[in-house]
Amino acid sequence: MNPARKPVDICQVFGETPQVLTDVLQDGVNLAVWRRRLPPQLEDFAALVLSLGQPLADQRVIDVDEQHMPVLTELLREAADLHGYEAFVADVAWLVAAYTCLVGARRIGLRLRVLAGPMCPRFHVDNVPLRLLTTYIGPGSEWLQEHASQRGELHTTQPSVDNIQHLQAGEVAVLKGEKWQGNEGAGLVHRSPSGQQGRLLLSLDWLA
């Protein structure tokens, strides 16, 4: 007879270097955040993108290889003439490469969006294994610690404002979802930030 599986406490981890993102692979960790500060060149580029006042978007599936940097041809091409564009593309490519190594991916889904309001305003969990999110400008995603999650009442109960945690612009977060093996019922509870402030959001999903 197999012994009963010991419950794992659910927690989140934070660090000042990208190495912290690997902690999300541990049992019980459903969020890892690299608390990076964006270089001024990237901050300025993101501000210029928002100043265009257009709902820009770029969505693509990328075949990736851990041995090679991804080539992101015409990424968010409407912004290609803006100062700092090359640095922005290089930053996205680096994040794609890092995410590829983290999960051993062969195919990644990339989404870049300029948002004028909340995309997913209700607290929810993602039906994915691992998702990388970073906001280049504007408020970051909001999330809940486990003691405040009220998982069975996400659609009917609003948590106390005091319990809502916030990611900051520039921070890189890897969220563990419900499809990560052994993480059923423990995906990070999160939502888009409230309010109508503009954002430039990157998300990466592990497809294969």
N, C-alpha and C positions, 0 to 999 in steps of 0.2 A: 504493500500500500504506500502510495506516494505521500509525503508530508504535505500539509497545506501550505500554499504559497504565502510567504510573509508579505503583507501589504507594504507598498513603497510610498513614502511621503512624497507629495508633489511639490516641486519648488522651481524657482527661476534663478538664473545666475547672470552675473554682470562682470565685465572686465574692461580694461583699458587697451587691450591688444586683440587682434583677430583670433588669437589662439583660443579665446574663451568660447568661440562658436562650437568647438569640438565637444564641449561639455553637454550639448544638447543630445548627444548620442547616449548619454548615461540614462539608466532607468530612473524614472521619477522626475527628470528635468524636462519641463515642457516649454521652456523659453530660455534662449541664451542671447545676450545682448552685448555687442561690442560698442562701447561708449566712445565712438570716434568723433572727432571734430572735423568738419569738412574744411578743406583748404579754401581760402578766399576766392580763388578762381572758380571753383565749383559752386560756391554760394552765389557769386555774381552771375554765372551762367544760368542757374536755376531761376534767379530773379528775372533775368531777361526773358526766359521762356514764359513765365507767368505774365509778364508785361505784354506779351503778344495778344493776350485775351482770347485765345483759341482753345477749344477742347482737344488738344493734340493727343494722339495715342499711337503706340507701336506694339503690336502683338505678333509674336513669331515662335516657332518651334526650332530649336537649335540642336543639331547633332554635335556632341562634344567628345573630347578626348583629353584625358588627364595629361597627356604629353605635349599638348599644343594649346596655345592661347586661342580663344574663340575669335572669329572674324565677324564683326557686326556691321555688315555693309549697310549704309544708308540708315543707320539707327536714328529714329526720330528726325527724319530728313528735313522736315519743315523748319528745324532749328539749326540746320547745318551752317548757316551764315553767321550765327551769333558768336561773339567772342567767348572762348572757353569750350567750344564744342568738342575739339579734339581731346581735351583733358577729360571731359565728361564721358565720351565714348571709351576712353582708356580705363576710366574708373568702373564703368559698367562691365567691361570685358574682364577686369580683374576680379570683380565680384562673381561673375559667372564661372571663372576658372576656380576660384576658391570654393564655391558651392559644389562644383563638379567633383573636386577632390574630397570634399566633406562626405558626400554620399556615394561616390563612385558612379556617378551618372553617365549614361550614354546619350541621353536626350533630355533637354530642359525646355520648359515653357517659359518664355519671357514676356512680361507685360510692363509697358511704361505708359503712364497716364497722367495727364494734367486734369486735376479735379477741382471743381468749384464748390463742391459740397460733399457730404458724407456718401460713400458708395454702399456701405453696409452699416446702417445706423443702429441696428440692434445687436446686442451681445450674442455671440454664437461661437461654435467651434468649427474648424475646417475639416472637411472629409478628405484630407490629404495626408501623406506621411510627414513631410517637412516642407515648410514654405519660408523663403527668405524675403524679408521686407525691409526697405529703407526709404525714407522720405527725404528728398533733397532740399525741399523748402516747404514751409508750412507745418502745421501740427502733425505729430506722429500718431500711430494707432493707440487706442486705449485698451487696457487689459485688466484682468482681475486676478488677485491671488486666490489660491484655492479656498481659503476660509470664507471668502466673499462671493464665491462663484454661483451658489444656488443653482446648480446644474439642471435640476428638475423644473425650474421655474423661469428659465431664460426668456420665454416669450410672454410671460405675464407679470414679472416682477422687475422693477428697476432697482439696481443696487444704490446704496448710499453714495453720494458724490465723494465723500471722504475715502471710500474704498477703491475708487477708480485710479489706476496707475496710467502714466503717460510715457510713450516713447518720444524722444526729441529728434528734431531734424538732424540728419547726418548719422544717427545711430543705425547700426546694422543688426537686425534681429532675425533669428531663426526660430520659427514657431513649430512645435510638434503637434500634429493633428491626430485625428481618430484612426487613420489608416496606418500609423506606425505600429509595427508588430508589438503587442503587449501594452499598447497605450490606449486601448479602448476605454472610453469613459474618463479620460484624463487629458484630452486635448486642451490647449490653452483657450480660455474664454476671452474673447476680444471683440472689438468693433472699430469702425471708422471713427475718427474724432468728430465730436459734435461741432456745430457752427458752419459758417459758409466761407471760411478762409481758404484761399487757393493752396493747392499742393502739387508737387511733382513726385509721383510714387512709382517705385520699381518693385516688382514682385517676381520671384523665380520659383518654379515648381519642378520637382523631380518627376519626370514622365517615364523614364526607363533607365 
